[in-house]
């Protein structure tokens, strides 16, 4: 599965912050789709510590937390 986010329209500060956390976010996605939900949640939380305004990282962290609470 491939996930694409177009963020060219984001404000420059948000776009730069996303570029700085892209490796962490991609690792989180890989772990999420491999069903390593706990580790994925840690990666998304790390993204949000560095870039609290990243809505996609927030969505995936919320999904992880939902799956962990089931």
JOJOVEN-V627074 format. One record per helix or strand of 2 or more residues. SS is the DSSP state (H for helix, E for strand). FROM is the first residue (numbers start at 1). TO is the last residue. If there is no record, write none. Layout:
# JOJOVEN-V627074
ss:SS from:FROM to:TO
ss:SS from:FROM to:TO
This chain:
# JOJOVEN-V627074
ss:H from:12 to:20
ss:H from:22 to:33
ss:H from:37 to:50
ss:H from:55 to:69
